[in-house]
Amino acid sequence: MNHSTTTHEGSKDLLRIIVAILLPPVGVLMQVGFGAQFWLNVVLTLLGYIPGIIHALYIILTRK
């Protein structure tokens, strides 16, 4: 993997992290699409904003 590819992936992750902090379900949607993790994040965000953020960050940082 060359340096430009690594930098590009890093900037995409940074964008997803920022979006996940502002709108957690959108961050999960950007990472995994519509699916069980997205809907779980919607529920967590509705139950409490912080659990939604934590779940979104977990999904973004562990799924490559």
C-alpha positions in Angstrom: 0.0 0.0 0.0 1.5 3.3 -1.0 1.5 6.5 1.1 -1.2 8.3 -0.9 -3.6 5.4 -0.4 -3.0 5.3 3.3 -3.5 9.1 3.6 -6.7 8.8 1.6 -8.1 6.1 3.9 -7.1 8.1 6.9 -8.9 11.2 5.7 -12.0 9.1 5.0 -11.9 7.7 8.6 -11.5 11.2 10.0 -14.5 12.4 8.1 -16.5 9.4 9.3 -15.4 10.1 12.9 -16.5 13.8 12.7 -19.9 12.8 11.2 -20.3 10.1 13.9 -19.8 12.6 16.6 -22.4 15.0 15.1 -24.9 12.5 13.7 -24.0 8.9 14.9 -26.4 7.0 12.5 -25.0 8.8 9.5 -21.4 7.8 10.5 -22.5 4.2 10.7 -24.4 4.4 7.4 -21.2 5.7 5.7 -19.2 2.8 7.1 -21.5 -0.2 6.8 -24.6 0.9 4.9 -28.2 0.1 5.8 -28.3 -3.0 8.0 -28.5 -4.2 11.5 -25.7 -2.0 12.8 -27.3 1.1 11.3 -30.7 0.4 12.9 -29.0 -0.5 16.3 -27.3 2.8 16.2 -30.5 4.6 15.5 -32.1 3.0 18.6 -29.0 3.7 20.7 -29.0 7.3 19.6 -32.7 7.8 20.4 -32.2 6.2 23.8 -29.2 8.5 24.5 -26.9 10.5 22.3 -23.7 9.3 24.0 -24.4 5.5 23.5 -25.0 6.3 19.8 -21.7 8.1 19.5 -19.8 5.3 21.3 -21.4 2.6 19.0 -20.7 4.6 15.9 -17.0 5.2 16.8 -16.7 1.5 17.6 -18.1 0.5 14.2 -15.9 3.0 12.4 -12.7 2.2 14.2 -13.0 -1.6 14.1 -14.3 -2.3 10.6 -11.7 -1.8 7.9 
